Amino acid sequence: MRLTHLATSTPAVDVGTKQGLMFGGYFYGTASKYLPVEAGTYDVLVFRSGTTTVLGTLRVNLQSGNLYTGLILGSSSNGSLVVSLNLDL
Amino acid sequence: MEATSPVLLSLVLVLLVSTCQAESAIRFLHAVANEEPLFFSAGQTIRTDTLRYKQQSRALFPVPSGVYPFQAAISFNQSVVIAYDAYIKDELNYTFVAAGLVPNVLPLLLIDEGDVKPEPVRLTRLLLWFFKHLIFPPLPLNRVLRLCG
């Protein structure tokens, strides 16, 4: 799974679950590398980087052997921030 | 040497052809916030179907390496929201993203790292291998067997 921060007027974000951080410190227009993630269902949380302020959430069900891109879209400045997941392969 | 040369030449030709056919692949993602459906194009030959916000093209379009004039345009009036020239390198897969908000649309070219194919055969290495075998032809099979005991 990888992450892309595509939400305008939105500060840097960290992304993780209640169990821990997955991606840290991503700015608008940047993307992470693919990281291996165990298959399963996760409640993904998007935080304002370096804080516990939650900007968005998404429940995802990751299947074994697939590649996913997590998209952070919209904007946190007008409350339109959304988190989405695309299946790449 | 006379017997091995045609075989070697054929092998070299096959390898050269497979090297020259090395291609990249690209897909497209509409991430322009709450924008109308878009279609993407790259030059004259590549054009996607209409993609909704947050949707990416399912197809991976095969492309030879080179510079491509990527464009995203609003489907219903053909109004171009982003035009961006990007270099596509052999043997990598990419996602071209249009993100942000009109009129400040951000182009992004992501390398789909998980899809990277093995390193292609390098032409220089191939030629070195060819000349080496031209000068020092491989041993006949019966001699190899003898050497191996």
gemmi code that builds the backbone of each chain (N, CA, C; Angstrom):
import gemmi

chains = {
    "A": [
        ("MET", (0.845, -1.186, 0.000), (0.000, 0.000, 0.000), (0.887, 1.245, 0.000)),
        ("ARG", (0.430, 2.254, -0.743), (1.130, 3.537, -0.681), (0.108, 4.648, -0.421)),
        ("LEU", (0.631, 5.824, -0.150), (-0.226, 6.956, 0.211), (0.104, 8.137, -0.684)),
        ("THR", (-0.910, 8.850, -1.150), (-0.667, 10.114, -1.852), (-1.491, 11.207, -1.173)),
        ("HIS", (-0.830, 12.315, -0.915), (-1.492, 13.467, -0.301), (-1.873, 14.415, -1.443)),
        ("LEU", (-3.168, 14.449, -1.762), (-3.651, 15.253, -2.886), (-4.686, 16.272, -2.425)),
        ("ALA", (-4.685, 16.588, -1.143), (-5.693, 17.505, -0.587), (-5.098, 18.916, -0.491)),
        ("THR", (-5.666, 19.821, -1.264), (-5.154, 21.200, -1.277), (-5.443, 21.891, 0.061)),
        ("SER", (-4.687, 22.929, 0.328), (-4.864, 23.726, 1.556), (-4.978, 22.840, 2.787)),
        ("THR", (-4.209, 21.801, 2.804), (-4.220, 20.850, 3.918), (-2.782, 20.671, 4.388)),
        ("PRO", (-2.564, 20.762, 5.690), (-1.182, 20.630, 6.176), (-0.655, 19.213, 5.962)),
        ("ALA", (0.618, 19.038, 6.281), (1.223, 17.703, 6.203), (0.444, 16.731, 7.082)),
        ("VAL", (0.415, 15.499, 6.674), (-0.381, 14.501, 7.406), (0.469, 13.288, 7.789)),
        ("ASP", (0.031, 12.628, 8.837), (0.487, 11.287, 9.187), (-0.711, 10.366, 8.983)),
        ("VAL", (-0.444, 9.154, 8.632), (-1.532, 8.193, 8.430), (-1.210, 6.924, 9.205)),
        ("GLY", (-2.202, 6.426, 9.884), (-1.985, 5.202, 10.649), (-3.297, 4.585, 11.088)),
        ("THR", (-3.166, 3.633, 11.986), (-4.336, 3.005, 12.595), (-4.229, 3.209, 14.100)),
        ("LYS", (-5.196, 2.668, 14.830), (-5.113, 2.776, 16.289), (-3.895, 2.008, 16.812)),
        ("GLN", (-3.452, 1.051, 16.021), (-2.301, 0.235, 16.451), (-0.960, 0.951, 16.219)),
        ("GLY", (-0.923, 1.920, 15.299), (0.354, 2.589, 15.063), (0.387, 3.363, 13.758)),
        ("LEU", (1.505, 4.051, 13.592), (1.684, 4.910, 12.415), (2.134, 4.085, 11.213)),
        ("MET", (1.566, 4.399, 10.046), (1.992, 3.719, 8.824), (2.832, 4.646, 7.949)),
        ("PHE", (2.378, 5.884, 7.807), (3.067, 6.854, 6.962), (3.174, 8.157, 7.744)),
        ("GLY", (4.343, 8.769, 7.736), (4.512, 9.982, 8.533), (5.009, 11.166, 7.730)),
        ("GLY", (4.393, 12.333, 7.926), (4.924, 13.591, 7.402), (4.827, 13.775, 5.908)),
        ("TYR", (3.655, 13.580, 5.335), (3.498, 13.770, 3.881), (2.794, 15.089, 3.567)),
        ("PHE", (3.423, 15.844, 2.660), (2.886, 17.133, 2.235), (2.030, 16.957, 0.978)),
        ("TYR", (1.253, 18.009, 0.713), (0.438, 18.051, -0.518), (1.334, 17.805, -1.735)),
        ("GLY", (0.912, 16.883, -2.576), (1.650, 16.614, -3.806), (2.749, 15.580, -3.666)),
        ("THR", (2.803, 14.922, -2.513), (3.830, 13.885, -2.360), (3.178, 12.509, -2.213)),
        ("ALA", (3.972, 11.507, -2.509), (3.471, 10.126, -2.419), (4.515, 9.276, -1.719)),
        ("SER", (4.051, 8.303, -0.991), (4.977, 7.390, -0.319), (5.373, 6.278, -1.294)),
        ("LYS", (6.322, 5.486, -0.886), (6.596, 4.245, -1.602), (5.573, 3.204, -1.160)),
        ("TYR", (5.510, 2.124, -1.901), (4.647, 1.031, -1.459), (5.273, 0.373, -0.227)),
        ("LEU", (4.459, 0.182, 0.783), (4.914, -0.518, 1.983), (4.087, -1.791, 2.146)),
        ("PRO", (4.724, -2.864, 2.583), (3.947, -4.087, 2.808), (3.037, -3.925, 4.015)),
        ("VAL", (1.793, -4.334, 3.843), (0.814, -4.269, 4.930), (0.113, -5.620, 4.981)),
        ("GLU", (-0.078, -6.129, 6.171), (-0.776, -7.412, 6.304), (-2.217, -7.275, 5.832)),
        ("ALA", (-2.708, -8.316, 5.162), (-4.105, -8.301, 4.721), (-5.020, -8.205, 5.939)),
        ("GLY", (-6.164, -7.569, 5.738), (-7.112, -7.459, 6.846), (-7.909, -6.173, 6.757)),
        ("THR", (-8.770, -5.974, 7.746), (-9.594, -4.762, 7.785), (-8.988, -3.775, 8.775)),
        ("TYR", (-8.847, -2.546, 8.321), (-8.228, -1.510, 9.152), (-9.104, -0.258, 9.167)),
        ("ASP", (-9.113, 0.410, 10.297), (-9.663, 1.768, 10.357), (-8.484, 2.717, 10.198)),
        ("VAL", (-8.368, 3.284, 8.993), (-7.232, 4.163, 8.703), (-7.577, 5.580, 9.161)),
        ("LEU", (-6.645, 6.183, 9.890), (-6.845, 7.535, 10.413), (-5.823, 8.471, 9.781)),
        ("VAL", (-6.290, 9.641, 9.368), (-5.391, 10.671, 8.827), (-5.268, 11.757, 9.879)),
        ("PHE", (-4.032, 11.991, 10.325), (-3.776, 12.988, 11.370), (-3.080, 14.201, 10.772)),
        ("ARG", (-3.335, 15.354, 11.375), (-2.454, 16.493, 11.109), (-1.075, 16.085, 11.622)),
        ("SER", (-0.063, 16.242, 10.790), (1.251, 15.684, 11.115), (1.777, 16.159, 12.470)),
        ("GLY", (2.244, 15.219, 13.250), (2.832, 15.529, 14.548), (1.825, 15.770, 15.642)),
        ("THR", (0.533, 15.570, 15.334), (-0.510, 15.779, 16.344), (-1.428, 14.555, 16.388)),
        ("THR", (-2.417, 14.616, 17.275), (-3.425, 13.548, 17.312), (-4.754, 14.044, 16.737)),
        ("THR", (-4.705, 15.195, 16.052), (-5.920, 15.743, 15.433), (-6.276, 14.918, 14.198)),
        ("VAL", (-7.458, 14.300, 14.238), (-7.879, 13.445, 13.124), (-8.560, 14.304, 12.061)),
        ("LEU", (-8.036, 14.217, 10.832), (-8.611, 14.976, 9.716), (-9.587, 14.135, 8.903)),
        ("GLY", (-9.389, 12.835, 8.910), (-10.269, 11.966, 8.139), (-10.046, 10.511, 8.497)),
        ("THR", (-11.033, 9.692, 8.190), (-10.926, 8.259, 8.487), (-11.460, 7.454, 7.305)),
        ("LEU", (-11.046, 6.228, 7.246), (-11.580, 5.315, 6.217), (-11.383, 3.885, 6.693)),
        ("ARG", (-12.444, 3.084, 6.583), (-12.305, 1.648, 6.871), (-11.937, 0.946, 5.571)),
        ("VAL", (-10.853, 0.215, 5.603), (-10.399, -0.469, 4.382), (-10.275, -1.957, 4.649)),
        ("ASN", (-10.507, -2.711, 3.584), (-10.326, -4.159, 3.651), (-9.264, -4.532, 2.619)),
        ("LEU", (-8.069, -4.814, 3.082), (-6.953, -5.094, 2.188), (-6.849, -6.601, 1.950)),
        ("GLN", (-6.838, -6.957, 0.675), (-6.735, -8.373, 0.302), (-5.274, -8.721, 0.031)),
        ("SER", (-4.929, -9.909, 0.345), (-3.554, -10.373, 0.131), (-3.187, -10.354, -1.360)),
        ("GLY", (-1.980, -9.902, -1.666), (-1.474, -9.931, -3.042), (-1.870, -8.733, -3.891)),
        ("ASN", (-2.620, -7.806, -3.339), (-3.029, -6.628, -4.113), (-2.149, -5.422, -3.802)),
        ("LEU", (-2.167, -4.465, -4.734), (-1.487, -3.188, -4.513), (-2.553, -2.106, -4.405)),
        ("TYR", (-2.422, -1.258, -3.406), (-3.420, -0.214, -3.182), (-2.733, 1.155, -3.094)),
        ("THR", (-3.497, 2.187, -3.490), (-3.070, 3.565, -3.251), (-4.126, 4.252, -2.395)),
        ("GLY", (-3.700, 4.740, -1.252), (-4.592, 5.533, -0.403), (-4.533, 6.986, -0.853)),
        ("LEU", (-5.689, 7.571, -1.112), (-5.748, 8.949, -1.616), (-6.331, 9.851, -0.529)),
        ("ILE", (-5.639, 10.952, -0.274), (-6.198, 11.987, 0.603), (-6.574, 13.137, -0.310)),
        ("LEU", (-7.871, 13.411, -0.389), (-8.402, 14.330, -1.402), (-9.206, 15.445, -0.751)),
        ("GLY", (-9.600, 16.400, -1.583), (-10.420, 17.509, -1.097), (-9.565, 18.543, -0.386)),
        ("SER", (-10.075, 19.061, 0.719), (-9.343, 20.083, 1.462), (-9.828, 20.098, 2.909)),
        ("SER", (-8.876, 20.192, 3.831), (-9.278, 20.251, 5.239), (-9.781, 21.654, 5.602)),
        ("SER", (-9.449, 22.668, 4.763), (-9.815, 24.046, 5.098), (-11.316, 24.288, 4.966)),
        ("ASN", (-11.986, 23.523, 4.123), (-13.440, 23.709, 3.984), (-14.219, 22.449, 4.380)),
        ("GLY", (-13.529, 21.549, 5.052), (-14.207, 20.340, 5.545), (-14.508, 19.308, 4.486)),
        ("SER", (-13.892, 19.445, 3.304), (-14.211, 18.511, 2.226), (-13.185, 17.380, 2.108)),
        ("LEU", (-12.311, 17.269, 3.121), (-11.274, 16.243, 3.023), (-11.893, 14.840, 3.031)),
        ("VAL", (-11.487, 14.030, 2.089), (-11.955, 12.645, 2.038), (-10.751, 11.722, 1.876)),
        ("VAL", (-10.905, 10.528, 2.388), (-9.877, 9.503, 2.238), (-10.468, 8.409, 1.377)),
        ("SER", (-9.710, 7.978, 0.394), (-10.226, 7.002, -0.554), (-9.143, 5.969, -0.830)),
        ("LEU", (-9.557, 4.815, -1.286), (-8.593, 3.753, -1.563), (-8.821, 3.219, -2.972)),
        ("ASN", (-7.758, 3.162, -3.741), (-7.842, 2.600, -5.091), (-7.047, 1.310, -5.174)),
        ("LEU", (-7.609, 0.373, -5.872), (-6.893, -0.874, -6.149), (-6.043, -0.657, -7.388)),
        ("ASP", (-4.729, -0.788, -7.235), (-3.842, -0.584, -8.383), (-3.702, -1.858, -9.198)),
        ("LEU", (-3.483, -2.953, -8.520), (-3.336, -4.232, -9.229), (-3.896, -5.350, -8.374)),
    ],
    "B": [
        ("MET", (33.488, -22.276, -35.620), (33.004, -20.906, -35.543), (31.940, -20.627, -36.605)),
        ("GLU", (32.152, -21.241, -37.822), (31.162, -21.032, -38.891), (29.794, -21.550, -38.477)),
        ("ALA", (29.829, -22.657, -37.720), (28.554, -23.273, -37.330), (27.851, -22.470, -36.252)),
        ("THR", (28.642, -21.866, -35.375), (28.010, -21.176, -34.245), (27.553, -19.754, -34.590)),
        ("SER", (28.196, -19.139, -35.600), (27.879, -17.741, -35.904), (26.414, -17.488, -36.243)),
        ("PRO", (25.806, -18.281, -37.148), (24.381, -18.013, -37.434), (23.503, -18.141, -36.200)),
        ("VAL", (23.837, -19.107, -35.342), (23.047, -19.284, -34.115), (23.205, -18.056, -33.226)),
        ("LEU", (24.451, -17.618, -33.095), (24.709, -16.440, -32.261), (24.007, -15.203, -32.816)),
        ("LEU", (24.121, -15.057, -34.139), (23.482, -13.889, -34.765), (21.978, -13.899, -34.527)),
        ("SER", (21.368, -15.067, -34.660), (19.921, -15.172, -34.439), (19.578, -14.799, -33.008)),
        ("LEU", (20.412, -15.325, -32.084), (20.171, -15.047, -30.673), (20.275, -13.559, -30.388)),
        ("VAL", (21.309, -12.945, -30.974), (21.506, -11.504, -30.787), (20.323, -10.733, -31.334)),
        ("LEU", (19.851, -11.139, -32.504), (18.703, -10.441, -33.108), (17.471, -10.559, -32.226)),
        ("VAL", (17.245, -11.771, -31.713), (16.080, -11.976, -30.839), (16.185, -11.093, -29.603)),
        ("LEU", (17.402, -11.072, -29.001), (17.591, -10.255, -27.798), (17.449, -8.768, -28.091)),
        ("LEU", (17.977, -8.366, -29.253), (17.863, -6.949, -29.618), (16.413, -6.548, -29.811)),
        ("VAL", (15.677, -7.412, -30.495), (14.259, -7.103, -30.744), (13.509, -7.018, -29.429)),
        ("SER", (13.787, -7.991, -28.516), (13.067, -7.962, -27.239), (13.472, -6.741, -26.424)),
        ("THR", (14.745, -6.311, -26.555), (15.185, -5.106, -25.847), (14.491, -3.868, -26.388)),
        ("CYS", (14.422, -3.793, -27.728), (13.811, -2.616, -28.348), (12.322, -2.533, -28.061)),
        ("GLN", (11.692, -3.692, -27.783), (10.254, -3.682, -27.551), (9.903, -3.356, -26.101)),
        ("ALA", (10.943, -3.112, -25.267), (10.684, -2.813, -23.864), (9.769, -1.596, -23.770)),
        ("GLU", (8.708, -1.735, -22.992), (7.726, -0.661, -22.927), (7.412, -0.323, -21.485)),
        ("SER", (6.912, 0.860, -21.316), (6.382, 1.261, -20.030), (4.856, 1.179, -20.129)),
        ("ALA", (4.225, 1.465, -19.016), (2.762, 1.482, -19.034), (2.293, 2.612, -18.129)),
        ("ILE", (1.151, 3.154, -18.478), (0.659, 4.298, -17.706), (-0.851, 4.209, -17.509)),
        ("ARG", (-1.288, 4.678, -16.364), (-2.725, 4.835, -16.112), (-2.954, 6.234, -15.574)),
        ("PHE", (-4.215, 6.599, -15.417), (-4.557, 7.991, -15.101), (-5.531, 8.042, -13.924)),
        ("LEU", (-5.394, 9.111, -13.135), (-6.249, 9.265, -11.951), (-6.804, 10.684, -11.890)),
        ("HIS", (-8.109, 10.776, -11.756), (-8.788, 12.065, -11.607), (-8.900, 12.369, -10.114)),
        ("ALA", (-8.083, 13.341, -9.644), (-8.128, 13.723, -8.227), (-8.333, 15.224, -8.090)),
        ("VAL", (-8.958, 15.844, -9.091), (-9.257, 17.278, -9.018), (-10.566, 17.417, -8.233)),
        ("ALA", (-10.453, 18.017, -7.046), (-11.538, 17.968, -6.070), (-12.878, 18.412, -6.647)),
        ("ASN", (-13.850, 17.528, -6.535), (-15.243, 17.799, -6.919), (-15.386, 18.360, -8.326)),
        ("GLU", (-14.471, 18.005, -9.201), (-14.518, 18.523, -10.562), (-15.362, 17.591, -11.439)),
        ("GLU", (-15.832, 18.159, -12.545), (-16.591, 17.387, -13.534), (-15.760, 16.189, -14.000)),
        ("PRO", (-16.422, 15.207, -14.600), (-15.660, 14.087, -15.164), (-14.629, 14.578, -16.183)),
        ("LEU", (-13.477, 13.939, -16.156), (-12.366, 14.314, -17.033), (-12.024, 13.151, -17.951)),
        ("PHE", (-11.409, 13.490, -19.079), (-10.699, 12.451, -19.826), (-9.254, 12.884, -19.943)),
        ("PHE", (-8.378, 11.913, -20.052), (-6.941, 12.171, -20.127), (-6.436, 11.755, -21.497)),
        ("SER", (-5.407, 12.455, -21.939), (-4.776, 12.066, -23.201), (-3.268, 12.247, -23.073)),
        ("ALA", (-2.566, 11.532, -23.927), (-1.106, 11.666, -24.015), (-0.759, 11.540, -25.490)),
        ("GLY", (-0.515, 12.665, -26.117), (-0.253, 12.650, -27.556), (-1.504, 12.291, -28.336)),
        ("GLN", (-1.282, 11.775, -29.533), (-2.398, 11.500, -30.432), (-3.027, 10.132, -30.179)),
        ("THR", (-2.279, 9.242, -29.533), (-2.724, 7.844, -29.525), (-3.424, 7.404, -28.246)),
        ("ILE", (-3.158, 8.102, -27.146), (-3.728, 7.637, -25.877), (-4.815, 8.578, -25.416)),
        ("ARG", (-5.977, 8.007, -25.170), (-7.082, 8.786, -24.622), (-7.938, 7.863, -23.763)),
        ("THR", (-8.200, 8.302, -22.558), (-8.964, 7.455, -21.637), (-10.458, 7.640, -21.875)),
        ("ASP", (-11.221, 6.760, -21.256), (-12.655, 7.008, -21.137), (-12.844, 8.146, -20.136)),
        ("THR", (-14.065, 8.554, -19.957), (-14.351, 9.595, -18.970), (-14.159, 9.034, -17.568)),
        ("LEU", (-13.417, 9.767, -16.756), (-13.174, 9.335, -15.376), (-13.838, 10.308, -14.420)),
        ("ARG", (-14.523, 9.756, -13.421), (-15.123, 10.592, -12.386), (-14.075, 10.947, -11.335)),
        ("TYR", (-14.403, 11.944, -10.517), (-13.531, 12.328, -9.389), (-13.218, 11.093, -8.554)),
        ("LYS", (-11.963, 10.879, -8.228), (-11.436, 9.770, -7.432), (-11.282, 8.472, -8.231)),
        ("GLN", (-11.652, 8.511, -9.493), (-11.591, 7.283, -10.295), (-10.288, 7.234, -11.085)),
        ("GLN", (-9.708, 6.052, -11.201), (-8.524, 5.905, -12.052), (-8.832, 4.946, -13.185)),
        ("SER", (-8.114, 5.135, -14.289), (-8.365, 4.273, -15.448), (-7.944, 2.857, -15.101)),
        ("ARG", (-8.726, 1.918, -15.500), (-8.411, 0.524, -15.201), (-7.268, 0.039, -16.096)),
        ("ALA", (-7.295, 0.520, -17.336), (-6.315, 0.014, -18.301), (-4.955, 0.635, -18.053)),
        ("LEU", (-3.929, -0.164, -18.231), (-2.561, 0.349, -18.256), (-2.217, 0.516, -19.735)),
        ("PHE", (-2.011, 1.747, -20.163), (-1.710, 1.997, -21.569), (-0.221, 1.751, -21.818)),
        ("PRO", (0.126, 0.860, -22.749), (1.547, 0.645, -23.041), (2.118, 1.819, -23.816)),
        ("VAL", (3.294, 2.282, -23.405), (3.930, 3.410, -24.096), (5.438, 3.164, -24.193)),
        ("PRO", (6.041, 3.428, -25.357), (7.498, 3.425, -25.432), (8.042, 4.621, -24.657)),
        ("SER", (9.330, 4.581, -24.303), (9.892, 5.698, -23.549), (9.894, 6.963, -24.399)),
        ("GLY", (9.878, 8.096, -23.735), (9.871, 9.365, -24.456), (9.143, 10.424, -23.669)),
        ("VAL", (9.083, 11.606, -24.250), (8.373, 12.714, -23.606), (6.942, 12.751, -24.138)),
        ("TYR", (6.004, 12.816, -23.227), (4.593, 12.811, -23.619), (3.882, 14.076, -23.142)),
        ("PRO", (3.066, 14.652, -24.015), (2.277, 15.821, -23.598), (0.965, 15.363, -22.949)),
        ("PHE", (0.988, 15.225, -21.630), (-0.211, 14.776, -20.923), (-1.215, 15.914, -20.802)),
        ("GLN", (-2.451, 15.563, -20.942), (-3.524, 16.546, -20.776), (-4.698, 15.913, -20.052)),
        ("ALA", (-5.360, 16.726, -19.246), (-6.650, 16.325, -18.692), (-7.640, 17.407, -19.087)),
        ("ALA", (-8.790, 16.975, -19.568), (-9.791, 17.943, -20.034), (-11.167, 17.552, -19.523)),
        ("ILE", (-11.980, 18.574, -19.292), (-13.353, 18.329, -18.840), (-14.115, 17.666, -19.974)),
        ("SER", (-14.810, 16.611, -19.620), (-15.410, 15.761, -20.644), (-16.452, 16.493, -21.502)),
        ("PHE", (-17.322, 17.261, -20.877), (-18.468, 17.781, -21.635), (-18.120, 18.981, -22.519)),
        ("ASN", (-17.051, 19.745, -22.161), (-16.747, 20.908, -23.004), (-15.297, 20.922, -23.524)),
        ("GLN", (-14.578, 19.826, -23.245), (-13.195, 19.663, -23.741), (-12.232, 20.715, -23.182)),
        ("SER", (-12.628, 21.422, -22.158), (-11.773, 22.463, -21.596), (-10.587, 21.810, -20.861)),
        ("VAL", (-9.382, 22.179, -21.271), (-8.182, 21.561, -20.696), (-7.911, 22.150, -19.314)),
        ("VAL", (-7.791, 21.275, -18.306), (-7.525, 21.750, -16.947), (-6.048, 21.633, -16.593)),
        ("ILE", (-5.334, 20.751, -17.275), (-3.898, 20.640, -17.044), (-3.224, 20.083, -18.298)),
        ("ALA", (-2.085, 20.683, -18.619), (-1.252, 20.172, -19.713), (0.165, 20.092, -19.159)),
        ("TYR", (0.783, 18.963, -19.339), (2.068, 18.736, -18.658), (2.895, 17.756, -19.477)),
        ("ASP", (4.112, 18.164, -19.825), (5.014, 17.270, -20.557), (5.845, 16.478, -19.553)),
        ("ALA", (5.862, 15.187, -19.713), (6.622, 14.359, -18.763), (7.381, 13.276, -19.506)),
        ("TYR", (8.522, 12.911, -18.934), (9.365, 11.891, -19.536), (9.010, 10.517, -18.966)),
        ("ILE", (8.746, 9.633, -19.872), (8.439, 8.248, -19.488), (9.649, 7.384, -19.818)),
        ("LYS", (10.155, 6.700, -18.802), (11.348, 5.879, -18.966), (10.937, 4.426, -19.195)),
        ("ASP", (11.776, 3.742, -19.956), (11.486, 2.338, -20.273), (11.254, 1.488, -19.030)),
        ("GLU", (10.340, 0.556, -19.181), (10.177, -0.548, -18.237), (9.654, -0.142, -16.861)),
        ("LEU", (9.075, 1.042, -16.774), (8.455, 1.424, -15.513), (6.969, 1.648, -15.754)),
        ("ASN", (6.197, 1.449, -14.730), (4.777, 1.757, -14.805), (4.495, 3.031, -14.020)),
        ("TYR", (3.582, 3.828, -14.548), (3.319, 5.139, -13.960), (1.823, 5.350, -13.754)),
        ("THR", (1.510, 6.243, -12.819), (0.156, 6.786, -12.714), (0.262, 8.295, -12.878)),
        ("PHE", (-0.413, 8.824, -13.889), (-0.460, 10.278, -14.048), (-1.691, 10.792, -13.320)),
        ("VAL", (-1.455, 11.743, -12.401), (-2.532, 12.236, -11.541), (-2.784, 13.710, -11.831)),
        ("ALA", (-4.041, 14.071, -11.986), (-4.430, 15.480, -11.970), (-5.092, 15.708, -10.626)),
        ("ALA", (-4.489, 16.591, -9.806), (-4.982, 16.798, -8.445), (-5.222, 18.281, -8.199)),
        ("GLY", (-5.658, 18.606, -6.985), (-5.851, 20.010, -6.620), (-7.228, 20.523, -6.968)),
        ("LEU", (-7.255, 21.814, -7.277), (-8.519, 22.491, -7.587), (-8.330, 23.329, -8.845)),
        ("VAL", (-9.334, 23.414, -9.688), (-9.285, 24.322, -10.841), (-9.305, 25.743, -10.290)),
        ("PRO", (-8.473, 26.703, -10.683), (-7.540, 26.589, -11.806), (-6.143, 26.146, -11.399)),
        ("ASN", (-5.964, 25.768, -10.128), (-4.616, 25.373, -9.686), (-4.481, 23.853, -9.669)),
        ("VAL", (-4.593, 23.277, -10.836), (-4.508, 21.821, -10.924), (-3.033, 21.407, -10.893)),
        ("LEU", (-2.778, 20.392, -10.088), (-1.401, 19.921, -9.887), (-1.190, 18.617, -10.670)),
        ("PRO", (-0.174, 18.593, -11.550), (0.125, 17.324, -12.217), (1.120, 16.515, -11.393)),
        ("LEU", (0.890, 15.250, -11.290), (1.813, 14.366, -10.564), (2.040, 13.118, -11.398)),
        ("LEU", (3.272, 12.696, -11.467), (3.567, 11.446, -12.158), (4.153, 10.485, -11.133)),
        ("LEU", (3.363, 9.513, -10.741), (3.811, 8.557, -9.726), (4.394, 7.326, -10.407)),
        ("ILE", (5.516, 6.875, -9.890), (6.060, 5.600, -10.375), (5.405, 4.498, -9.558)),
        ("ASP", (4.789, 3.559, -10.261), (4.142, 2.449, -9.568), (5.214, 1.415, -9.259)),
        ("GLU", (5.862, 1.645, -8.139), (7.063, 0.889, -7.803), (6.796, -0.605, -7.743)),
        ("GLY", (5.643, -0.932, -7.267), (5.335, -2.358, -7.144), (5.234, -3.064, -8.469)),
        ("ASP", (5.114, -2.283, -9.535), (4.934, -2.898, -10.849), (6.231, -2.932, -11.645)),
        ("VAL", (7.326, -2.470, -11.043), (8.570, -2.359, -11.803), (9.001, -3.728, -12.313)),
        ("LYS", (9.351, -3.738, -13.582), (9.775, -5.000, -14.195), (11.298, -5.135, -14.070)),
        ("PRO", (11.826, -6.325, -14.326), (13.274, -6.497, -14.204), (14.040, -5.578, -15.140)),
        ("GLU", (15.268, -5.312, -14.757), (16.160, -4.458, -15.561), (16.277, -5.022, -16.970)),
        ("PRO", (16.138, -4.176, -18.024), (16.263, -4.701, -19.389), (17.712, -5.059, -19.714)),
        ("VAL", (17.863, -5.892, -20.726), (19.213, -6.254, -21.169), (19.858, -5.015, -21.762)),
        ("ARG", (21.047, -4.675, -21.292), (21.735, -3.489, -21.801), (22.426, -3.823, -23.117)),
        ("LEU", (22.324, -2.920, -24.072), (22.887, -3.137, -25.403), (24.405, -3.303, -25.347)),
        ("THR", (25.075, -2.502, -24.520), (26.544, -2.584, -24.441), (26.970, -3.955, -23.928)),
        ("ARG", (26.244, -4.425, -22.902), (26.571, -5.735, -22.339), (26.344, -6.833, -23.385)),
        ("LEU", (25.279, -6.645, -24.147), (24.941, -7.615, -25.181), (26.022, -7.662, -26.263)),
        ("LEU", (26.511, -6.486, -26.679), (27.548, -6.419, -27.724), (28.866, -7.002, -27.210)),
        ("LEU", (29.212, -6.703, -25.955), (30.423, -7.271, -25.365), (30.355, -8.798, -25.366)),
        ("TRP", (29.188, -9.284, -24.971), (28.966, -10.729, -24.929), (29.120, -11.313, -26.330)),
        ("PHE", (28.578, -10.609, -27.339), (28.619, -11.080, -28.722), (30.067, -11.145, -29.230)),
        ("PHE", (30.836, -10.058, -29.008), (32.209, -10.018, -29.509), (33.108, -11.016, -28.768)),
        ("LYS", (32.827, -11.160, -27.489), (33.606, -12.126, -26.712), (33.427, -13.531, -27.303)),
        ("HIS", (32.184, -13.856, -27.650), (31.915, -15.186, -28.188), (32.338, -15.324, -29.635)),
        ("LEU", (32.476, -14.184, -30.315), (32.968, -14.218, -31.691), (34.463, -14.534, -31.692)),
        ("ILE", (35.176, -13.929, -30.748), (36.638, -14.117, -30.662), (36.957, -15.444, -29.977)),
        ("PHE", (36.252, -15.733, -28.893), (36.478, -16.987, -28.163), (35.201, -17.818, -28.234)),
        ("PRO", (35.045, -18.548, -29.352), (33.791, -19.302, -29.492), (33.649, -20.361, -28.405)),
        ("PRO", (32.432, -20.688, -28.044), (32.222, -21.708, -27.014), (32.815, -23.043, -27.438)),
        ("LEU", (33.222, -23.821, -26.470), (33.800, -25.132, -26.781), (32.732, -26.041, -27.373)),
        ("PRO", (33.159, -26.919, -28.304), (32.193, -27.896, -28.795), (31.687, -28.754, -27.639)),
        ("LEU", (30.473, -29.256, -27.774), (29.833, -29.976, -26.675), (30.639, -31.202, -26.241)),
        ("ASN", (31.213, -31.937, -27.249), (31.943, -33.141, -26.872), (33.169, -32.814, -26.024)),
        ("ARG", (33.789, -31.626, -26.267), (34.952, -31.229, -25.463), (34.531, -30.802, -24.065)),
        ("VAL", (33.374, -30.156, -23.996), (32.869, -29.756, -22.682), (32.624, -31.001, -21.844)),
        ("LEU", (32.004, -32.007, -22.470), (31.699, -33.240, -21.750), (32.990, -33.910, -21.278)),
        ("ARG", (34.020, -33.829, -22.190), (35.296, -34.441, -21.831), (35.933, -33.701, -20.648)),
        ("LEU", (35.844, -32.370, -20.694), (36.433, -31.575, -19.613), (35.731, -31.829, -18.286)),
        ("CYS", (34.422, -32.071, -18.398), (33.652, -32.305, -17.169), (33.870, -33.719, -16.635)),
        ("GLY", (34.591, -34.490, -17.349), (34.929, -35.819, -16.853), (34.057, -36.862, -17.505)),
    ],
}
model = gemmi.Model(1)
for chain_id, residues in chains.items():
    chain = gemmi.Chain(chain_id)
    for i, (resn, *xyz) in enumerate(residues, 1):
        res = gemmi.Residue()
        res.name, res.seqid = resn, gemmi.SeqId(i, " ")
        for name, pos in zip(("N", "CA", "C"), xyz):
            atom = gemmi.Atom()
            atom.name, atom.element = name, gemmi.Element(name[0])
            atom.pos, atom.b_iso = gemmi.Position(*pos), 0.0
            res.add_atom(atom)
        chain.add_residue(res)
    model.add_chain(chain)
structure = gemmi.Structure()
structure.add_model(model)
structure.setup_entities()
